């Protein structure tokens, strides 16, 4: 009799463990589905990423001779370039966002999304989950 009681208790424990596991998985999945970022959030993120990529590509400091003075000139040139580009790109941000929105394909898996953006010179693949983005391919 004791052994049958033990078996029943073990069976209840295993059922309750699996039930708790399923509840936990369902809870995480529901949180992920509610925090799956939408297209507008992605377009904002991608515009910032693309702007940063453009600045880094265009505003690399020139290769100048060694020395402190030349290093300062190089930093000043790069900073001035980035500042000017930031202003220009900020004025064009709505156009940049429109281009990204038209060039992006979203695969919505409900608990996360994969965004693929193809603009001339750049291809981005980004995962959106928990309200955040992670670019996995540039």
N, C-alpha and C positions, 0 to 999 in steps of 0.2 A: 504494500500500500504506500509506503514511504517513497518507493522508487517511482510509482506512477504519479504521485504528487510532485515529485522533483521534475519529472518529464514535462508535466503541464506548466510548471513554473518556468522552466527553461524555454518552452515553446512560447509562452507569453512574453518572456524577456526578448527572445529573438524577434517576435512580431513587433514588439514595442520599439526595438532598436531599428528595425527596417522602416517602421512607420515614422520614427523620428528622422531618419535619414531622408525619406521621401519628403517630409514636411520641410526639412532644411533645404533640400534641392529646389523645391517649389518656391520657397521664400526667396532664395537667391535669384532664381529665374524671374520671379515677379519684380524684384528690385531692378534687375538688369533691364527688363522690358520697359519699366517706367523711366529709367535713366538713359535709355538708348537715344543718343543725340539725333536731332532732326537735321534736315538739309540746310536750313538757315544757319544753324550753329556750325555745321561743317564748312559752309561757304566762308563764314567769318574766319574760322581757323585756317582754311586753305589760303585765303587772301593774305593773312599775316605771314604764313610760311613762304608763299611765293614772293612776297615783298622782301622778306629776309634773304631768300635765295638770290634774287635779282641784285640786291645791295651787295651781297658777298661776291657775286660774280663780277659786277661792274666796278666795285670800289676796292679791289685789292690794291694794297699799297705797291707802288712801283719798286722794282728791284734797283736799289741805289747802292752806291759804295758803302763799305762799313764805316762806322763812326757814329758817335752820339748825335751830332748835328744832322746827319743824313737820316737817322732813325726818327728824329723829331719831325723832319720834313715829310717823311713817309707817313707817319701817324696823322699829321695835320692834313695831308692830302686825302687820306682815307676817310677821316672824320668829316671833312668838308664835303666830300662826295656823298657819303651816307646821309648827311644832313640835307643836302640839296635833293637827293633822291627821295628821302622821306617826305619832304614837302611836296614834291611833284607827284609821288605815288598816292599821297593822302588826298590830293585834289582829284585823282582819278580812281579812288577806291570803289566807287559805285560801278564804274566800267570794268574794273578788275573782277569784282564780285559777279557781275553779269557774265563775263567770259568764263569764270570758274563754274558758275551754275549751269551754263550751257554745255560745258565740257566734262561734266561729272556724271558718272553712272553709280547709282547706289544699289547695293544688294542688301536688302533688309532681312535679317534672320530673327527679328523680333527681340532677341536678347542682346544683339549687337548688330552693327552694320559694317559693311566694307564699302568704302568709297574709292573709286578709280577716277582720277582726273588726268586728262591728256590735253595739255596746252603746248604750243610750239616750243620745243626745247626742254620740256619738263613732263615727266610722267610720275604721278604720285599714287601710291596705294596706301590707304589709311584705314585703320580699324577704329570704330567709334563704340565705346562701351562705358558704362558707369558715368556718363556725362563728360567723358574725356576722349581725346584722340591720340592715336599713336601711329605715326607714319612709319610704315614698314618697308617701303620701297620708294626710292627717288629716281 
